[in-house]
Amino acid sequence: MLRVKAGDVDRMGLLFERYHRQLFGFLYHMLGRADASEDLVQNVFYRMLKYRHTFTGEGEFRTWMYHLARNVLADYIKKNRHDRHHTDVADMAEHLGGGRRADEDLEKDQEVAQLHQALAQLSPENREILVLSRFQEMKYAQIAQVLNTTEGAVKVRVHRAMNELKTTYLRIEN
């Protein structure tokens, strides 16, 4: 990103290749809409270019990227508060790639659907913390930087969110 900041805008393609799937996964888990998530990924990369002067290089690039992604997501939610859509798990699997197709294993499909249904029922704050820690595999220290809080607070929030997710999942399962 420092090269992009210095004017080597062609390097943005490399950043896109490295991070677009992670961003799509984060945004998809937060929204449950593949089409909107794809658009928002594009918006995040646009903002990276537009606000490249704000990247100092002192912190991690991913932390800065997720700050932008959270802002893009917040703007989208403000504009589209009335627009609610159902999560399409098979569509997510197709976009994220790397795994078996969900329709190959009916039982696995049902478990994944129930998990995503439970995840969708969490508060946006709990869903976000779980998406960052479990789906995006960010370390607690990185999440603390993204959320502008302490690592200890992140640990507590993840623990509470996992308990809520477990309770919700078991309720859906039965």
Contacts in CASP RR format, 6 or more apart in sequence:
PFRMAT RR
TARGET T0000
AUTHOR 0000-0000-0000
METHOD contacts of the structure
MODEL  1
MLRVKAGDVDRMGLLFERYHRQLFGFLYHMLGRADASEDLVQNVFYRMLK
YRHTFTGEGEFRTWMYHLARNVLADYIKKNRHDRHHTDVADMAEHLGGGR
RADEDLEKDQEVAQLHQALAQLSPENREILVLSRFQEMKYAQIAQVLNTT
EGAVKVRVHRAMNELKTTYLRIEN
1 11 0 8 1.000
1 15 0 8 1.000
1 48 0 8 1.000
1 52 0 8 1.000
1 55 0 8 1.000
1 57 0 8 1.000
1 61 0 8 1.000
1 64 0 8 1.000
2 55 0 8 1.000
2 57 0 8 1.000
3 11 0 8 1.000
4 11 0 8 1.000
4 12 0 8 1.000
4 15 0 8 1.000
4 48 0 8 1.000
4 49 0 8 1.000
4 52 0 8 1.000
5 52 0 8 1.000
5 53 0 8 1.000
5 55 0 8 1.000
9 49 0 8 1.000
12 45 0 8 1.000
12 48 0 8 1.000
12 49 0 8 1.000
15 45 0 8 1.000
15 48 0 8 1.000
15 61 0 8 1.000
16 45 0 8 1.000
19 62 0 8 1.000
19 65 0 8 1.000
20 41 0 8 1.000
20 45 0 8 1.000
21 95 0 8 1.000
21 96 0 8 1.000
21 97 0 8 1.000
22 136 0 8 1.000
23 40 0 8 1.000
23 41 0 8 1.000
23 44 0 8 1.000
23 65 0 8 1.000
23 69 0 8 1.000
24 37 0 8 1.000
24 38 0 8 1.000
24 41 0 8 1.000
24 95 0 8 1.000
24 96 0 8 1.000
25 37 0 8 1.000
25 92 0 8 1.000
25 95 0 8 1.000
25 96 0 8 1.000
25 131 0 8 1.000
25 135 0 8 1.000
25 136 0 8 1.000
26 66 0 8 1.000
26 69 0 8 1.000
26 131 0 8 1.000
26 132 0 8 1.000
26 135 0 8 1.000
26 136 0 8 1.000
27 36 0 8 1.000
27 37 0 8 1.000
27 40 0 8 1.000
27 41 0 8 1.000
27 69 0 8 1.000
27 73 0 8 1.000
28 34 0 8 1.000
28 37 0 8 1.000
28 92 0 8 1.000
28 95 0 8 1.000
28 96 0 8 1.000
29 119 0 8 1.000
29 127 0 8 1.000
29 131 0 8 1.000
29 135 0 8 1.000
30 73 0 8 1.000
30 124 0 8 1.000
30 127 0 8 1.000
30 128 0 8 1.000
30 131 0 8 1.000
31 37 0 8 1.000
31 40 0 8 1.000
31 73 0 8 1.000
31 76 0 8 1.000
32 85 0 8 1.000
32 86 0 8 1.000
32 87 0 8 1.000
32 88 0 8 1.000
32 92 0 8 1.000
32 116 0 8 1.000
32 120 0 8 1.000
33 85 0 8 1.000
33 87 0 8 1.000
34 88 0 8 1.000
34 91 0 8 1.000
34 92 0 8 1.000
34 95 0 8 1.000
36 76 0 8 1.000
36 80 0 8 1.000
38 95 0 8 1.000
40 69 0 8 1.000
40 72 0 8 1.000
40 73 0 8 1.000
40 76 0 8 1.000
43 72 0 8 1.000
43 76 0 8 1.000
44 65 0 8 1.000
44 68 0 8 1.000
44 69 0 8 1.000
44 72 0 8 1.000
47 68 0 8 1.000
47 71 0 8 1.000
47 72 0 8 1.000
48 65 0 8 1.000
48 68 0 8 1.000
51 68 0 8 1.000
54 64 0 8 1.000
55 61 0 8 1.000
55 64 0 8 1.000
59 145 0 8 1.000
60 142 0 8 1.000
60 145 0 8 1.000
62 138 0 8 1.000
62 142 0 8 1.000
63 142 0 8 1.000
63 145 0 8 1.000
63 146 0 8 1.000
66 132 0 8 1.000
66 136 0 8 1.000
66 138 0 8 1.000
66 146 0 8 1.000
67 146 0 8 1.000
70 128 0 8 1.000
70 146 0 8 1.000
87 116 0 8 1.000
87 117 0 8 1.000
87 120 0 8 1.000
89 102 0 8 1.000
89 109 0 8 1.000
89 112 0 8 1.000
89 113 0 8 1.000
89 116 0 8 1.000
90 101 0 8 1.000
90 102 0 8 1.000
90 103 0 8 1.000
90 109 0 8 1.000
92 116 0 8 1.000
93 99 0 8 1.000
93 101 0 8 1.000
93 102 0 8 1.000
93 112 0 8 1.000
94 101 0 8 1.000
100 108 0 8 1.000
102 108 0 8 1.000
102 109 0 8 1.000
102 112 0 8 1.000
103 109 0 8 1.000
114 169 0 8 1.000
114 172 0 8 1.000
114 173 0 8 1.000
115 169 0 8 1.000
117 172 0 8 1.000
118 165 0 8 1.000
118 168 0 8 1.000
118 169 0 8 1.000
118 171 0 8 1.000
118 172 0 8 1.000
119 127 0 8 1.000
119 130 0 8 1.000
119 131 0 8 1.000
119 165 0 8 1.000
120 127 0 8 1.000
121 168 0 8 1.000
122 130 0 8 1.000
122 161 0 8 1.000
122 164 0 8 1.000
122 165 0 8 1.000
122 168 0 8 1.000
125 157 0 8 1.000
126 157 0 8 1.000
126 160 0 8 1.000
126 161 0 8 1.000
126 164 0 8 1.000
126 165 0 8 1.000
127 161 0 8 1.000
129 143 0 8 1.000
129 147 0 8 1.000
129 154 0 8 1.000
129 157 0 8 1.000
129 158 0 8 1.000
129 161 0 8 1.000
130 158 0 8 1.000
130 161 0 8 1.000
130 162 0 8 1.000
130 165 0 8 1.000
132 138 0 8 1.000
132 143 0 8 1.000
132 146 0 8 1.000
133 140 0 8 1.000
133 143 0 8 1.000
133 154 0 8 1.000
133 158 0 8 1.000
138 146 0 8 1.000
140 151 0 8 1.000
140 152 0 8 1.000
140 154 0 8 1.000
140 155 0 8 1.000
140 158 0 8 1.000
141 151 0 8 1.000
143 154 0 8 1.000
144 150 0 8 1.000
144 151 0 8 1.000
144 152 0 8 1.000
144 153 0 8 1.000
144 154 0 8 1.000
147 154 0 8 1.000
END
